[in-house]
Every structure is written in C-alpha cells, then in structure tokens.
C-alpha cells in the first residue's frame, strides 16, 4: 500500500531476518511537507517514522 493511502487502523506486518513477524497498527498519519509522519502502535508501545508520500509498505485494511 502506498504511504499516502494509509489510514488509522491499518495493520502493518514487518518480516524480520530471524523469521519473526512484527505487527503494528497505524494510530495516526499526517503530512509534513512532501513526507508523511506515521505513528504506529505495537506490543512495545508507540513509535513514529517519516516516509515519502510515494513510498510503499506492506499493510492490510
């Protein structure tokens, strides 16, 4: 899914090299210039990251 299409509630899956899969939920997304700041929730807590609007991420609605 393109970063600019993410919505709160979307689920993100990150496949680690060790074979484990991390699960994140989009809490908020806001545009900052030509980038998007996405805040995720996981078992470890909240974290934010900046992405280009045309970037892609593996997500499920």
Residue, then its C-alpha position, 0 to 999 in steps of 0.5 A: x500500500x502506498x504511504x499516502x493511502x494509509x489510514x488509522x487502523x491499518x495493520x502493518x506486518x514487518x518480516x524480520x531476518x530471524x523469521x519473526x513477524x512484527x505487527x503494528x497498527x497505524x494510530x495516526x498519519x499526517x503530512x509534513x511537507x512532501x513526507x508523511x509522519x506515521x505513528x504506529x502502535x505495537x506490543x512495545x508501545x508507540x513509535x513514529x517514522x517519516x516516509x515519502x508520500x510515494x513510498x510503499x509498505x506492506x499493510x492490510x485494511 
